[in-house]
């Protein structure tokens, strides 16, 4: 699907953004509440990703607690707004797991072909993954400052 969307974006000279996202502290959820809770977190995130995206967007679980959202015809600044809406939603709407509120936090890495050189699937994914890693690293620095 990503290859098809990339070819379409290049053909019509439209932007295409890839959002690589990860559930923060997912292992801690599994360790603290059990794997059933972890499964519920993944379902909760997937459900709200699907509800908060457009019909033309593609949401896919990549691996473990990682998801990819393909955002056709979406420039990077609009993708940042989308990512911030998602972060805000999860911040203000914890998952209710058997009467226990579980705070879900996500980190994002975004990559867009409007930036220029990224004209293949692997480059787009690598750049989004790198930015996800940088976002998680920055979040950890902020978290450590609060301790």
C-alpha positions as CSV (number, residue, x, y, z in Angstrom):
1,X,0.0,0.0,0.0
2,X,2.8,2.4,0.9
3,X,4.5,1.7,-2.5
4,X,1.3,2.4,-4.3
5,X,0.6,5.6,-2.4
6,X,4.2,6.8,-3.0
7,X,3.9,6.1,-6.7
8,X,0.6,8.0,-6.8
9,X,2.1,11.0,-4.9
10,X,5.1,11.2,-7.2
11,X,3.0,10.9,-10.3
12,X,0.6,13.7,-9.2
13,X,3.3,15.7,-7.4
14,X,1.3,15.7,-4.1
15,X,2.7,15.4,-0.6
16,X,2.7,12.1,1.2
17,X,3.5,11.7,4.9
18,X,4.3,8.6,6.9
19,X,3.6,8.7,10.6
20,X,5.5,6.1,12.6
21,X,4.1,5.9,16.1
22,X,4.9,3.9,19.2
23,X,3.1,3.4,22.5
24,X,5.3,4.8,25.3
25,X,6.1,2.5,28.2
26,X,4.2,-0.4,26.6
27,X,6.3,-2.9,28.4
28,X,5.5,-1.3,31.7
29,X,1.7,-1.7,31.0
30,X,2.3,-5.4,30.3
31,X,4.4,-5.8,33.4
32,X,2.1,-3.8,35.7
33,X,-1.4,-4.8,34.5
34,X,-0.7,-8.0,32.5
35,X,-0.7,-8.9,28.8
36,X,-4.5,-8.7,28.6
37,X,-4.2,-5.0,29.5
38,X,-1.4,-4.6,26.9
39,X,-3.7,-6.1,24.2
40,X,-6.5,-3.7,25.2
41,X,-4.1,-0.8,24.9
42,X,-3.2,-1.9,21.3
43,X,-6.9,-2.3,20.4
44,X,-7.7,1.1,22.0
45,X,-4.9,2.9,20.1
46,X,-5.8,1.2,16.8
47,X,-9.5,2.0,17.2
48,X,-8.8,5.7,17.9
49,X,-6.3,5.9,15.1
50,X,-9.0,4.6,12.7
51,X,-11.6,7.0,14.1
52,X,-9.3,10.0,13.9
53,X,-8.0,9.5,10.3
54,X,-9.6,10.2,7.0
55,X,-11.0,7.5,4.7
56,X,-8.0,8.0,2.4
57,X,-5.5,7.4,5.2
58,X,-4.1,4.0,6.0
59,X,-3.6,2.7,9.5
60,X,-1.5,-0.4,10.0
61,X,0.1,-2.1,13.0
62,X,3.8,-2.4,12.1
63,X,5.1,-4.6,14.9
64,X,4.6,-4.9,18.6
65,X,3.4,-1.6,19.9
66,X,4.3,0.3,16.7
67,X,1.9,1.6,14.1
68,X,2.2,3.4,10.7
69,X,-0.3,5.9,9.4
70,X,0.0,6.7,5.7
71,X,-1.3,10.2,5.1
72,X,-1.8,10.8,1.3
73,X,-1.9,14.3,0.0
74,X,-0.9,15.6,3.4
75,X,2.0,18.0,3.9
76,X,4.3,17.8,6.9
77,X,2.8,20.7,8.9
78,X,-0.7,19.2,8.6
79,X,0.7,15.8,9.8
80,X,2.2,17.6,12.8
81,X,-1.2,18.9,13.6
82,X,-2.7,15.4,13.3
83,X,0.0,14.0,15.6
84,X,-0.7,16.6,18.2
85,X,-4.4,16.0,18.1
86,X,-3.8,12.3,18.7
87,X,-1.4,12.9,21.5
88,X,-3.9,15.3,23.1
89,X,-6.7,12.8,22.7
90,X,-4.8,10.0,24.5
91,X,-3.6,12.4,27.2
92,X,-7.1,13.4,28.0
93,X,-8.8,10.0,27.5
94,X,-7.2,7.2,29.4
95,X,-8.2,3.6,28.7
96,X,-10.7,2.2,31.1
97,X,-9.3,-1.3,31.7
98,X,-11.6,-3.2,34.1
99,X,-12.3,-0.1,36.1
100,X,-8.6,0.9,36.1
101,X,-7.6,4.0,34.1
102,X,-4.5,3.4,32.1
103,X,-2.9,6.5,30.7
104,X,-1.8,5.9,27.1
105,X,1.0,8.1,25.7
106,X,2.3,7.9,22.1
107,X,5.4,9.2,20.3
108,X,5.6,10.0,16.6
109,X,8.1,10.3,13.9
110,X,7.0,11.9,10.6
111,X,8.5,11.8,7.2
112,X,7.2,13.4,4.0
113,X,8.2,13.3,0.3
114,X,7.6,17.1,0.1
115,X,11.0,17.4,1.9
116,X,12.7,16.4,-1.3
117,X,15.1,13.5,-1.4
118,X,12.9,10.8,0.1
119,X,11.4,9.2,-3.0
120,X,11.4,5.6,-2.0
121,X,9.6,3.5,0.6
122,X,12.7,2.5,2.6
123,X,14.0,6.1,2.9
124,X,10.6,7.3,4.1
125,X,10.3,4.6,6.7
126,X,13.9,5.1,7.9
127,X,13.4,8.8,8.3
128,X,10.1,8.4,10.2
129,X,11.7,5.7,12.4
130,X,14.7,7.9,13.1
131,X,12.4,10.8,14.1
132,X,10.3,8.5,16.3
133,X,13.5,7.5,18.1
134,X,14.5,11.2,18.5
135,X,11.0,12.0,19.9
136,X,11.2,9.2,22.4
137,X,14.7,10.2,23.4
138,X,13.6,13.8,23.9
139,X,10.6,12.6,26.0
140,X,13.0,10.6,28.2
141,X,15.2,13.7,28.8
142,X,12.1,15.7,29.8
143,X,10.9,12.8,32.0
144,X,14.3,12.5,33.7
145,X,14.4,16.3,34.4
146,X,11.1,15.9,36.3
147,X,12.4,13.2,38.6
